[in-house]
Structures are given as structure tokens and as C-alpha cells.
Amino acid sequence: MITEATKRGFSTQEFKLSNDIIVSNESDRVLTRDIDQLSNIERVDFYITGTMVYQESGAVVNARIINARNKNIVAAATRFFPAEL
């Protein structure tokens, strides 16, 4: 959905982007869940969110775009991905 939003002219942001590169013994990364390390986020108009449900034969991905102002779901998609992918 991020690809489609960008192709349609929307500006997208990664909300888990840290202020810096985080280097540890396990990995080097730029995404974080530590609120103190998050960079500032500009004004948000829409959220892209979703869920993934694992099943024996694969996974079902549910994604949606939500208007941040009125909480309306403006687009949604569901797709099944077979386990052998």
C-alpha cells in the first residue's frame, strides 16, 4: 500500500524511524520502538495499518488506510499468501 500511495502522489513517512543509526552486537538498524529514540513526525493525514494472521497453509494479510481526522477507513485489502512462498 505504501508503494501505491507514493505512486499516487502521497508523501509517506516511516513512524518508527530513529534519530540515528542504532548499532548493537545483534544488528545495525534505523527503526526503533523506543519512544525516546523516535524522530519527529510531521502532520499525519492517513495511517496505513494492518494485521497478519498465520494459518497452517499460509498467512492472511489485512491492510487498510485510515483517515486520521475522522477515523474512516478509506481503503482496505485482504490477501492470502501460501506458505510455500
C-alpha positions, 0 to 999 in steps of 0.5 A: 500500500505504501508503494501505491500511495507514493505512486499516487502522489502521497508523501509517506513517512516511516513512524518508527524511524530513529534519530540515528543509526542504532548499532548493537552486537545483534544488528545495525538498524534505523527503526526503533520502538523506543519512544525516546529514540523516535524522530519527529513526525510531521502532520499525519493525514492517513495511517496505513495499518494492518494485521497478519494472521498465520494459518497452517497453509499460509498467512492472511494479510489485512491492510487498510488506510485510515483517515486520521481526522475522522477515523474512516477507513478509506481503503482496505485489502485482504490477501492470502499468501501460501506458505510455500512462498 
